[in-house]
């Protein structure tokens, strides 16, 4: 069983993201989504800077998001006008709930930018944990849409800020399956100097 929430240890041992394209309703309602985000905000944050922000994309804004994606793709890929951009429509409309996590390091802070970015990544992981704890499946996606300057502009991303990823939540329509994980001995060693 994946995402076993009977205990924290069970959850961590069985945590598995779902595929956003395989998520169906129900997704979190407004109250559950608020709770998921509130739990994720309990993230390590050296300096108490909150160097991240979260943007929710409501159902009635998904078509606008699809238009932003398509316009950005055409602007950044000469010759793309008139091409089949249905994959971008699909991306914008998959799963019942969609959030955008943005890293917003505080310039000039005594906390290094890298630590602030790591905190944003921790928020991302906690968004998944919190969604799973509420009985939903979650997916954290990046790809072209996370690195596009035109898409970033649509979310008010300033210089030095970056889209950490898109977070999709819903109910799994297909069984989750395990994916390859690193072998313990391949990534863990003892310091012996």
C-alpha positions in Angstrom: 0.0 0.0 0.0 1.4 3.4 -1.0 1.0 6.6 1.1 0.1 4.6 4.3 -0.9 7.4 6.8 -1.3 5.1 9.8 1.9 6.5 11.2 4.6 9.0 10.1 7.1 6.1 9.8 4.6 4.1 7.6 4.0 7.1 5.4 7.7 7.8 4.9 8.3 4.2 4.0 5.4 4.1 1.5 5.4 7.6 0.1 4.7 7.7 -3.6 3.8 10.5 -5.9 1.0 9.9 -8.5 0.9 10.9 -12.1 -0.9 14.3 -12.5 -2.5 13.1 -15.7 -4.0 10.1 -13.8 -5.6 12.2 -11.1 -9.4 12.7 -10.9 -11.9 14.2 -8.5 -12.2 14.5 -5.7 -9.4 16.8 -4.9 -8.9 18.9 -1.8 -11.8 21.3 -1.2 -10.9 24.9 -0.2 -10.6 24.1 3.5 -8.5 21.0 2.9 -6.2 22.9 0.5 -5.8 25.6 3.1 -4.8 23.0 5.7 -2.4 21.3 3.2 -0.7 24.6 2.6 -0.6 25.6 6.3 1.1 22.3 7.1 3.6 22.8 4.4 4.5 26.2 5.8 5.9 24.4 8.9 9.1 24.0 7.0 12.7 24.7 8.2 13.4 28.3 7.5 16.7 29.6 8.7 16.3 33.3 9.5 12.5 33.2 9.4 12.5 34.7 6.0 9.7 32.7 4.4 11.7 32.8 1.1 8.9 31.3 -1.0 5.3 31.9 -2.0 2.5 29.7 -3.2 0.0 30.6 -5.9 -3.2 28.6 -6.3 -4.8 28.2 -9.7 -8.6 27.8 -9.4 -10.6 25.7 -11.8 -12.0 28.8 -13.5 -8.4 30.1 -14.2 -7.1 26.9 -15.8 -8.1 28.0 -19.3 -6.2 31.2 -18.8 -3.2 29.3 -17.5 -3.3 27.1 -20.7 -3.3 30.3 -22.8 -0.3 31.6 -20.9 1.5 28.3 -21.5 0.7 28.3 -25.2 1.6 32.0 -25.7 4.9 31.5 -23.9 5.7 28.4 -25.9 5.1 30.1 -29.2 7.1 33.2 -28.1 10.1 31.1 -27.0 10.0 28.6 -29.9 10.0 30.3 -33.3 8.0 28.4 -35.8 5.7 26.9 -33.1 2.7 28.9 -34.2 0.1 26.6 -35.6 1.6 23.5 -34.0 -0.4 21.1 -31.9 -0.2 22.5 -28.4 -2.7 20.1 -26.8 0.0 18.8 -24.4 0.1 22.3 -22.9 -3.7 22.3 -22.5 -3.5 18.9 -20.9 -0.8 20.1 -18.5 -2.9 23.1 -17.4 -6.1 21.1 -16.9 -4.8 17.9 -15.2 -5.7 17.0 -11.6 -8.4 18.7 -9.6 -6.1 21.0 -7.7 -3.0 23.0 -8.9 -0.5 25.1 -7.0 2.6 26.9 -8.1 5.5 27.1 -5.6 7.9 30.0 -6.2 11.3 30.4 -4.5 11.8 34.1 -3.5 15.1 34.4 -1.8 15.5 37.6 0.2 18.3 39.7 -1.3 21.0 40.9 1.1 19.9 38.6 3.9 22.6 37.0 6.1 21.1 33.6 5.2 22.8 32.3 2.0 20.5 32.2 -1.1 21.2 28.4 -1.4 19.7 27.9 2.1 16.7 29.9 1.2 16.2 27.9 -2.0 16.6 24.7 0.0 13.8 25.9 2.3 11.6 26.4 -0.8 12.4 22.8 -1.8 11.4 21.6 1.7 8.0 23.4 1.3 7.5 21.4 -1.9 8.2 18.1 -0.2 5.9 19.1 2.7 3.1 20.0 0.2 3.3 16.4 -1.0 3.4 15.0 2.5 0.5 17.1 3.6 -1.6 16.2 0.6 -0.9 12.5 1.2 -1.8 13.0 4.9 -5.2 14.3 3.7 -5.8 11.1 1.7 -4.9 12.6 -1.7 -2.2 11.8 -4.2 0.2 14.5 -5.2 2.7 15.2 -8.0 5.5 17.8 -8.2 6.3 18.7 -11.8 8.8 21.1 -13.3 9.8 20.9 -17.0 9.8 23.7 -19.5 6.9 25.5 -17.8 9.0 26.0 -14.6 11.9 27.5 -16.5 10.1 29.7 -19.0 10.7 33.4 -18.4 7.3 34.2 -20.0 5.4 31.9 -17.8 7.3 33.2 -14.8 6.3 36.7 -15.7 2.6 35.7 -15.6 3.1 34.7 -11.9 4.9 37.9 -11.0 8.3 36.1 -10.6 10.9 38.8 -10.0 14.6 38.7 -10.8 16.3 36.1 -8.6 13.1 34.2 -8.0 12.2 30.9 -9.7 9.3 28.6 -10.1 10.1 25.6 -8.0 7.4 23.5 -9.5 3.7 22.8 -10.1 1.9 20.8 -7.5 -1.1 18.7 -8.6 -3.4 17.1 -6.1 -6.3 14.7 -6.5 -7.4 11.1 -6.3 -5.5 8.4 -8.2 -7.5 7.0 -11.1 -4.8 4.3 -11.7 -2.9 2.2 -9.2 0.3 3.7 -8.1 3.4 1.6 -8.8 6.9 1.6 -7.3 9.7 3.3 -9.1 13.4 2.5 -8.9 15.0 3.8 -5.7 18.8 4.2 -5.1 20.5 1.4 -3.3 21.5 2.4 0.3 25.1 1.5 -0.1 25.4 3.4 -3.4 24.6 6.7 -1.8 25.6 6.3 1.9 29.1 6.1 3.1 31.0 6.6 6.4 33.4 9.5 6.7 36.8 7.9 7.4 39.4 10.7 7.2 
